[in-house]
């Protein structure tokens, strides 16, 4: 059994078992294969902030995700939470606007 403590590459908090899932850096829709583990809430935030094409074309690394102001604010907020904290994310105004096009 593996007792290694994983760390979320987005928020930097520990990821106890059952608090994370895999994220395709380039969406599977676009044949992305590389996976990283992220907290459920961090993974959810990414997909509520960006359209899949944005993830494919630009936000396909942790460094680029962290350039985004919404993600920076989220990370600052979630970093103060317990590692097993989970909550629902809502689409950002920008994402809602893009969906309407």
C-alpha positions in Angstrom: 0.0 0.0 0.0 1.3 3.5 -0.9 1.4 5.9 2.0 2.8 8.7 -0.1 1.0 12.1 0.6 0.1 13.7 -2.7 0.0 17.4 -3.1 -2.4 19.2 -5.4 -0.3 21.0 -8.1 -2.8 23.8 -8.4 -3.5 24.8 -4.7 -0.5 23.1 -3.0 -2.6 21.4 -0.3 -2.3 17.7 0.6 -4.6 15.4 -1.2 -5.9 12.6 1.1 -7.4 9.6 -0.5 -10.8 10.2 -1.9 -10.3 14.0 -2.3 -8.9 14.1 -5.9 -9.4 12.9 -9.4 -7.5 13.0 -12.7 -7.5 16.1 -15.0 -6.5 15.9 -18.7 -4.2 18.9 -19.3 -5.4 18.9 -22.9 -9.1 17.8 -22.8 -9.8 14.2 -23.8 -12.2 15.6 -26.4 -9.1 16.8 -28.2 -7.2 13.5 -27.7 -5.3 14.7 -24.7 -3.5 11.9 -22.9 -1.5 13.5 -20.1 -3.2 13.3 -16.7 -2.5 15.0 -13.4 -4.3 14.5 -10.1 -6.1 17.6 -8.6 -8.5 18.1 -5.7 -12.1 17.7 -6.8 -12.8 21.4 -6.1 -9.7 22.5 -8.0 -10.6 20.3 -11.0 -14.1 21.7 -10.9 -12.9 25.3 -10.8 -10.8 24.8 -13.9 -13.8 23.4 -15.8 -16.1 26.1 -14.6 -13.7 28.8 -15.6 -12.5 27.7 -19.0 -14.0 26.3 -22.1 -12.4 23.1 -23.4 -10.9 25.0 -26.4 -9.2 27.4 -24.0 -7.8 24.5 -22.1 -6.6 22.9 -25.4 -5.0 26.1 -26.9 -3.6 27.9 -23.8 -4.4 26.7 -20.3 -2.8 23.3 -20.6 -0.2 23.6 -17.9 -0.4 24.4 -14.2 1.8 27.5 -14.8 -0.6 28.9 -17.4 -3.7 28.1 -15.3 -2.1 30.0 -12.4 -1.6 33.1 -14.7 -5.4 33.6 -14.7 -6.8 36.1 -12.2 -9.9 34.0 -11.3 -7.7 30.9 -10.6 -5.3 33.0 -8.5 -8.2 34.3 -6.4 -9.5 30.8 -6.0 -6.1 29.3 -5.0 -5.7 32.1 -2.4 -9.1 31.3 -1.0 -9.0 27.5 -1.1 -5.4 27.4 0.4 -6.9 28.2 3.8 -9.3 25.3 3.7 -8.8 21.8 5.0 -7.4 19.3 2.4 -10.7 17.4 2.3 -12.8 20.5 1.8 -15.1 20.4 -1.2 -17.8 22.7 -2.5 -19.6 23.5 -5.7 -18.2 25.9 -8.2 -20.3 28.2 -10.4 -19.5 29.2 -13.9 -17.6 32.5 -14.1 -19.3 35.4 -15.9 -16.8 35.1 -18.8 -17.6 31.4 -19.2 -21.3 32.0 -19.1 -20.9 34.7 -21.8 -18.9 32.4 -24.0 -21.5 29.6 -23.7 -24.2 32.0 -25.0 -22.3 32.6 -28.3 
